Every structure is written in structure tokens, then in C-alpha cells.
Amino acid sequence: MKLRKLIKLLYDDKTIPCDIIDFLNDDYESNSLGFVSYGEIDLVHYIRANLKHFKEINNKSYMINANKLKEIESIINK
């Protein structure tokens, strides 16, 4: 189910916050879909894309921390 449809279902007759509407209208570049608005992305596709993104961020953070640890160890061992 598309994100826009899910949000409409969740909010039923309530007003959807403007930042959510802006988000749904923003473009997202997908490797498989090209450029699409977030509102037109299927929920499962959105979750999987974010999982991939979070793993990349976590790996970069780990690499930075590992490099800092090596730097600290080299200073201590001098």
C-alpha cells in the first residue's frame, strides 16, 4: 500500500499535518523506480530503503570509531 493512502487511512477525517503533506510530495530517488514522490512509494519499499540507509550510516559510524580507536591506541603505545 502506498504511503499517501496509508496516511489518509490513518488520519481518516482529521487534518494531515503540513510537514507530512510536504514529505509525501517530496521526491525520492529509488534505484529501482527512479524519481518518485514519497507518497507514491509502497510502505514495504520505503521500509527496506530506510533499513539499507540506516545500515550504511551505522557502517560508516563503525568505521570512523574503529579508525579513532586505532589512532588512540597508537598514541598510547608510543
C-alpha positions in Angstrom: 0.0 0.0 0.0 1.3 3.5 -0.9 2.4 5.9 1.9 -0.1 8.6 0.8 -3.0 6.1 1.0 -1.9 4.8 4.4 -1.6 8.3 5.8 -5.1 9.2 4.6 -6.4 6.0 6.2 -4.7 6.7 9.5 -5.9 10.3 9.7 -9.4 9.5 8.4 -11.3 12.8 8.8 -8.5 14.6 10.7 -6.3 17.2 9.2 -3.0 15.8 8.0 0.0 17.9 9.3 1.5 20.1 6.7 5.0 18.7 7.2 3.7 15.2 6.4 2.0 16.5 3.3 5.3 18.2 2.2 7.1 14.9 2.9 4.7 12.9 0.8 5.1 15.4 -2.1 8.9 15.4 -1.9 10.9 13.4 -4.5 12.8 10.3 -3.6 15.4 8.7 -5.9 15.0 4.9 -5.9 17.4 2.6 -7.6 14.5 0.5 -9.0 11.8 3.2 -9.5 13.8 6.3 -10.4 12.4 9.6 -9.1 9.0 9.2 -7.4 7.3 11.2 -4.6 7.4 9.6 -1.2 3.6 9.4 -1.3 3.7 7.0 -4.2 6.2 4.6 -2.6 4.9 1.3 -1.3 5.3 1.0 2.5 7.5 -2.1 2.3 9.7 -0.4 -0.3 10.1 2.6 2.0 11.0 0.5 5.0 13.5 -1.6 3.1 15.1 1.6 1.6 15.4 3.1 5.1 16.8 -0.1 6.6 19.5 -0.1 3.9 20.2 3.6 4.6 20.5 3.0 8.3 22.9 0.1 7.8 25.1 2.3 5.6 25.1 5.0 8.3 25.9 2.5 11.0 28.7 1.0 9.0 30.2 4.5 8.4 29.9 5.3 12.1 31.6 2.0 12.9 34.5 2.7 10.5 35.0 6.2 12.0 35.0 4.8 15.5 37.4 1.9 14.5 39.8 4.5 13.0 39.6 6.7 16.1 40.3 3.7 18.3 43.4 2.8 16.2 44.6 6.4 16.4 44.2 6.4 20.2 45.9 3.1 20.6 48.9 4.3 18.5 49.2 7.4 20.8 49.0 5.2 23.9 51.6 2.8 22.6 54.2 5.4 21.9 
